[in-house]
């Protein structure tokens, strides 16, 4: 004799719907916070080639805070991080002020597809602003 278990649909719905909602929120919260580009400033004396086949930037150090003022059109505390500009295989160390994130860019992160956003002055130092795509 086979005994059938009775499954009450309201119970399944009460358990299944909240579980599905929690899983959906977890996926959305992790994917919504992943940036694909980084905006940053480097001293204008730092040679960077933009466009197809241009340079890559690699973040090599953690961050400290700095106060950005001047004609860059931004204010507040932004992170300063060590980077390496890789130009045709030759690394050049530089310092970057990250303006698109309040979170540190993880060391080892690489940016390519660089584009020039503009030029500005912070105090007496001229800077170029760039946007790079995380690789």
C-alpha positions in Angstrom: 0.0 0.0 0.0 1.3 3.4 -1.0 0.6 6.3 1.2 0.4 9.7 -0.3 1.7 12.6 1.6 -0.5 15.6 1.5 1.3 18.8 0.7 -0.6 21.9 1.4 0.0 24.5 -1.2 -0.4 27.5 1.1 2.5 26.1 3.2 4.7 25.7 0.1 3.9 29.3 -0.9 4.6 30.7 2.5 8.0 29.1 2.6 8.9 29.4 -1.1 8.1 33.1 -1.8 10.2 34.5 1.1 13.2 32.3 0.2 13.0 33.4 -3.5 12.7 37.0 -2.4 15.8 36.8 -0.2 17.8 35.1 -2.9 16.8 37.8 -5.5 17.8 40.6 -3.1 21.2 39.0 -2.4 21.9 38.8 -6.1 20.8 42.3 -6.8 22.7 43.8 -3.9 26.0 42.2 -5.0 25.7 43.0 -8.7 24.5 46.6 -8.2 27.6 47.6 -6.3 30.2 46.5 -8.8 31.7 49.5 -10.6 32.9 49.0 -14.2 34.9 52.3 -14.5 37.1 54.3 -12.3 37.7 58.1 -12.5 41.0 59.4 -11.2 43.4 62.4 -11.3 47.2 62.1 -11.9 49.7 64.9 -12.1 49.8 66.3 -15.7 53.5 65.5 -15.8 52.5 61.8 -15.8 52.6 60.7 -19.4 49.5 58.6 -20.2 48.4 57.4 -23.7 44.7 57.1 -24.1 42.5 55.2 -26.7 42.9 51.9 -28.5 46.2 50.3 -27.7 46.9 52.9 -25.0 48.4 52.5 -21.6 47.1 50.5 -18.7 46.9 51.5 -15.0 47.5 49.0 -12.2 46.7 50.0 -8.6 49.6 48.8 -6.4 48.9 50.2 -2.9 46.2 50.9 -0.4 44.7 54.3 0.1 45.0 57.4 2.3 42.6 60.4 2.4 43.3 63.8 0.9 41.2 66.9 0.5 40.7 67.8 -3.1 40.2 71.6 -3.8 40.9 73.8 -6.8 39.3 74.2 -10.2 38.6 70.4 -10.5 35.0 71.0 -9.7 34.9 68.5 -6.9 35.4 68.8 -3.2 35.6 66.5 -0.2 37.9 63.7 0.9 39.1 61.5 -1.9 41.4 58.5 -1.8 45.0 58.7 -2.9 46.6 55.5 -4.2 49.8 54.3 -5.7 49.5 53.2 -9.3 51.8 52.0 -12.1 51.3 53.2 -15.6 52.3 50.4 -18.0 53.4 51.9 -21.3 54.5 49.4 -23.9 55.6 47.0 -21.2 57.6 49.6 -19.2 56.1 50.4 -15.8 56.1 54.0 -14.5 55.1 54.6 -10.9 52.6 57.4 -10.2 50.1 58.6 -7.6 46.3 58.8 -8.4 43.5 60.5 -6.7 40.4 58.4 -7.1 37.3 60.6 -7.6 34.6 58.1 -8.6 34.6 56.0 -5.4 34.8 56.5 -1.7 36.1 52.9 -1.4 39.6 51.9 -1.9 40.4 50.3 -5.3 41.8 46.9 -4.5 45.6 46.7 -5.2 46.1 44.6 -8.4 43.1 46.1 -10.1 43.9 47.0 -13.7 42.3 49.7 -15.9 42.4 49.9 -19.6 40.5 51.9 -22.3 41.6 55.1 -20.7 40.0 58.4 -21.8 40.9 61.9 -20.8 38.1 63.7 -18.9 39.8 67.1 -18.5 42.5 69.1 -16.9 42.5 71.0 -13.6 44.7 72.5 -10.9 44.9 71.5 -7.2 46.9 74.2 -5.4 49.9 74.7 -7.6 49.9 71.3 -9.3 48.3 70.7 -12.7 46.3 67.4 -13.0 44.7 65.4 -15.8 41.5 63.5 -15.1 41.0 60.1 -16.7 38.4 57.4 -16.8 39.4 53.7 -17.1 37.5 50.5 -17.5 38.2 47.8 -15.0 39.7 44.7 -16.7 
